[in-house]
Amino acid sequence: MQRPPKLIALDIDGTLLRWVEGLGMSHEQVTPAVYDAVQRVLDSGAHVVLASGRAPHNMTVVADLLDLHGHGDRVWIVASNGAVVLRYPPVEVVHEVTFDARPAVAAVLEQRPEALVAVEERGVGYLVSAPFPEGELGGRMTVTRVEDMVAEPVSRVIIRDPSATADDFVALASRLGLHGTDYIVGWTAWLDLAPVGVSKASGLEYVAGQLGVDPAEVLAVGDGRNDIEMLQWAGRGVAMGQAVDEVKAVADAVAPSVDEDGLAVELSRWFPAPGSAGMDA
């Protein structure tokens, strides 16, 4: 990438927001360095698009923290790992992909019968088979039978086993195959089930098409396994410094960690603060 990007796709947890140690959730607080860098991007006329595994109602608060809509345009948001694309404010879902999750959920629960299951309840919270660990899901949790949760097509299913590890889930998903379903393993024993071919990259491709932006003109920054396709798709994909090795391996560059305001460092490369010359790309 030789010129400043026209679209900047940003992961939230671990990229924009710091993780709370031991709780698996993040501070709903943006550091001044990151906030100022994002404002310089917006001042330039480039688009900032949030891209996260979060549900839509857990992403609009971050858009508000960053004042993404302060320049007059409605924000584009890629939620649920690409299965849902919305405009905000107000919330308007403009694109959604759903799938029949019943076979995949049954296959996972056969191996992990104690695992927790959650499906988004749009704008409210989540339907859950049992309460998740505190802070891991935003909004209201409503205990529901798994059969009822997935009786109709859904855009995403979360499976969580607090007694397992991320490596356990990587091995489980690989062993099962989960035909007809894509999956992503998170930092913990957290498995996202999604429609085949759906990822942050597919959601961003939809947005870029609406905005007339070529993937070569996109900068994407993230730190999780669910960012891999996005980093590969973008003209410049940057992994955060604390990302796992398999994420760093597909990135064009590695920024400092979230604790070192790595996102601000990368954005300043292209959108320098007044009086600074920026950094070589």
Order of alpha helices (4+ residues) and beta strands (2+ residues): beta-beta-beta-alpha-beta-alpha-beta-beta-beta-alpha-beta-beta-beta-alpha-beta-alpha-beta-beta-alpha-beta-alpha-beta-alpha-beta-alpha
